[in-house]
Amino acid sequence: INPTELDILVDSDSYTPPFYRGSPRPSAGTNLRLQTFPRFKRGTTMMPASELVYTWRRNGEVLGSISGRGRSAVLIPVEHLFGTDVISVEARSADDRLSHSSSVSVSAYEPILMLYEDHPLYGVLYHRALSNSASVAGSESTFAAIPFFVQARNIYDTALRFDWRVNSADIPANLKNPSELTVNADNSTGIAFIELGVTHATNFFLDAKGAWNVTFSSVSGGTSDQFRNLTQ
């Protein structure tokens, strides 16, 4: 008996912000990253993964460009806006005496757009996303938009386009950091209806939208109070 086992790990190269604990989800335009962990035993010796021949398939179709000897880790582009792909791989010894196949179902997700407060002392408060109706302390605040799972190297990726609107007025993007917006509510009702659309220069599947009603308050405390004990 020659036992064989083959595990597959999957994640994506889509964008997630700092401190995000989950796995990056694939979306249209991103890539799947797949890594196999074969355990092929011949006698008392485990065969190195680099000596096996791998055949990768998507929905039954052989992906010849990424298959071959030693191809235990691959990148596969996500081509669909919605739907599920079945990715399978067969690992085989060069003499065809040992082989094993495994597969995994992978669904494409729609990117999620979240808004956070960028505190002047503590930075972006990633632990607290703003709800659709939110309140902030003070009459001025800077907001940071985070598009989860988009095709981007980082939040400063020049291919991302941020289109801001406040109370139905178009707001030019900050050239230094277009993902952030500063709103000053002095001499106003203290309520801002913030709208944002995020698109991509080459990935026309990306069209994330979000809207938030933000109420400004001149009362001191709020955001700063939750950190008071940390600074004493």
N, C-alpha and C positions, 0 to 999 in steps of 0.2 A: 504494500500500500504506500503510495506517494501522496501525502496530504498537501493540498494547496488552498490558500485563502487569498482574497483580494478585497481590500477596503478602498473606498473612495471618499475623499474630503472635498467639499465644494464651497467656494465663496465667490465674491465678485470684486472687481476693481472700482466699483462705484464709490462716490464720495460719501463719507460720514464725518461728523465733526469730532473734535477732541473729546475724550472721556466717554464716547459712545461704546456701550458694552456689548451690543448685539453684533450679528454678522452682517456685512454689507449685502444688501439685496440687489439682484441683477435687474436692470431696466434696459429698455431698447437703447442700443448704442454703446453699452458697456460690454465687458468681457467676463465670461465665467473662468474662474481659475480652478482647475481640478488636479488633485494630487492622489495618485494611487499608492497603496502600501501592500505590495505582494509579499506573501510568505510561502515560498516554494521550497520544499525540503527534498533533497536528493540524498538518500542514505542518512548520514548524520550531519550533513552540511546544508545550510540555507543558501539558496542561490541569490546573488546580488541582483537588485532591481535593474541595474544597468545592463545585465546580460539577457533580459527577457525582451520579447518582441510584442509590441502593443498595437492592437487594432481598435481605433476609436470610431464610434458611430453616433450619429444624431438621427433619432427617429428611424433607425434601421439603415441609414445611408452611411457608407464608409467615408470617413474623413481622411483621405489619403495624405493630405499635406501635413498632418500632425501625427500620423501613425508611423511606426517603425521601431527599430531596436533602441531600447533605452528611453523611449518617450513616455516616461511614467508621470510627467507633469506637463499640462498643456493649458493653453488659453483658447477659448472658443467664444466668438462674438455672439452677442444676443441680438437676434435679427427681428424679433417680433415685439410689438407693443404690448400685446396680451397673449395668453396661451401658455402651453406647457410643452417642453421638449423632454424627450427621454434620451439621456446620454448614457451610452454603454461602452465598456471597454473589455477587450479580451487580452489577457496576458498569456504568452505561450513561450515555452523553452525553444531554443534553436533547433532541437532535434524532434520537436512536436510530441514529446512523450508526456510533458506536463502542461496543463492549461487550466485557466479558470476565467469566468466572466462575471462581471458585476454591472449594475445599472443604477441610475438615479433619475428621478423626475425633477425638473427644475422649471419653476414658473417665473415669468417676467412680472415685475411690479411697476406701478406708476409712482414716480418720485413724489415725495411729501415735502411741502413747504412749511417751515416753522419760523416763528419770530421770537427773538429774545431781547432782553434789555442789555445794553452794553454799559455797565456801570463805570463811572470815571475812575474809581479806585480799584475795583475788583474785576474789571473786564467783563466779558460776555458771561451772563449768568446761565450757563448751559443746564443747570439743574432745574430751571423753571421756565418753561415755554409759556408765552402769553396765550391766553384763551381768546376766542373770537370777540369777547367783551372783557376788556382788562382795564386796570387802573394803575397809574404810576405816580410816584411822589415827585413833587416839584412841577415847574412849568415848562421845563425843557428836558428832553431825553433823547438818547441815541439808541436806535434799534438795529439789531443784526439779524439778517435773514439767513436761514440755513436750509438749502435745498438737499434733503436727504436722497441718496441713491442716484444722483445724476451722473452723467458722464463728465467728469472733471478731475484734474490732478489735485486741485485744492480749491478753496473758496475764492482765490485770486485768479483763477484760470480765465484768461482773456477771451475764451470762447463763450463764456456765460454772459448773458444779457439780462440786466435787471431793469425793469420798467416800473418806476414808482409813481403812485398817485396819492395825493392827500386832499380829502374833501373835493374829489373830482377834478383836481388840478394836476397836470403832469409836473413831476419834479425831476429835474436833471440829475442823473446818477453822479455820485461822488467819484471823480476820476481816480483818486487814490484807492478807494475801497468801495466799489459800486454796490456791494452787498449790504452796506450800512446806510442809514438815514437818520438825520437829526431833525427833530421837530421842536419848535419853540411855540408854546401856546400863549405867550403874553399877548394881551390886547385881543383875545379871542374868547370863544365860549368855553375853552378848556377841553373840547372834545375833538378828536381827530379820527376821521375815517380813512385808514391806511389800506391801500390796495397795492398788490405787487404781482407782476408776471415775470417768470423766469423762462428764457428760451436759450437756445444754443446756436452758435454760428453755423454749424454744419449738420448737427443732429436735429432734423426737423420733427422728430417724434417728441422732443422735449417741449412741453408747454404747461408748466406748473403755475398755478394761480393761488393766491390767498388774500383774505381781507380781514381786518381787525378794527373794531371800535375801541379806541384808547381814550380814557378820561384822565386828564392831568389834574393833580392836586398840589396846591402850594404848601400843604401841611408837611412839616418836617418829620423825618422818621421813615417808616415803611421799609424800603429796600435797605437802608443803612442799618436799621435796628437789628436785622437778622444776623449781622456780622459784628455787632458791638462787642460781644464777649470774646471774639477772636482777636480783637485789637487791644484788649486791656491786659 
